[in-house]
Amino acid sequence: MYSVYVLKSLKSSKRYVGVTSQEVNQKVKEYNQGATLWTRSNKPFELVYSEHFENKSDALKREKFFKTGDGRKVLDNLIS
């Protein structure tokens, strides 16, 4: 199982869209521990949206879509 997830930085209000085969809550925990330079400077994060897929290719397509202009508009409607 793969998940596409959307995190929101409580510090900068920026969104982060990613895909993982891990448990989504574990990914949020990693980001809040500052796993990368970007996450260290933008933490803490909250999970605002997630979708689950049976295969990796579908999850990657959805992640890519959410990173487009139209995808960001869809996210705005989904998480508002």
JOLIN-V514973 format. One record per residue. N is the residue number from 1. D_CENTER is the distance of its C-alpha to the mean C-alpha in Angstrom with 1 decimal. Layout:
{{N	D_CENTER} {N	D_CENTER}}
This chain:
{{1	15.6} {2	12.2} {3	9.0} {4	6.2} {5	3.4} {6	2.7} {7	4.5} {8	7.9} {9	10.5} {10	13.7} {11	15.7} {12	15.0} {13	13.0} {14	10.8} {15	7.2} {16	4.7} {17	3.2} {18	4.2} {19	6.9} {20	9.1} {21	12.6} {22	12.5} {23	12.3} {24	8.9} {25	10.9} {26	12.3} {27	9.1} {28	8.8} {29	12.5} {30	12.4} {31	10.4} {32	12.8} {33	15.6} {34	15.0} {35	14.3} {36	14.5} {37	16.5} {38	13.7} {39	12.0} {40	15.6} {41	16.5} {42	13.6} {43	13.3} {44	13.4} {45	9.9} {46	9.5} {47	7.3} {48	8.0} {49	7.3} {50	7.3} {51	9.8} {52	12.0} {53	14.2} {54	17.4} {55	17.2} {56	15.1} {57	16.4} {58	15.2} {59	11.6} {60	11.9} {61	13.7} {62	11.2} {63	8.4} {64	11.4} {65	12.4} {66	9.5} {67	10.3} {68	13.9} {69	15.8} {70	16.3} {71	12.8} {72	12.0} {73	15.0} {74	14.0} {75	10.8} {76	13.3} {77	15.5} {78	13.2} {79	12.0} {80	15.4}}
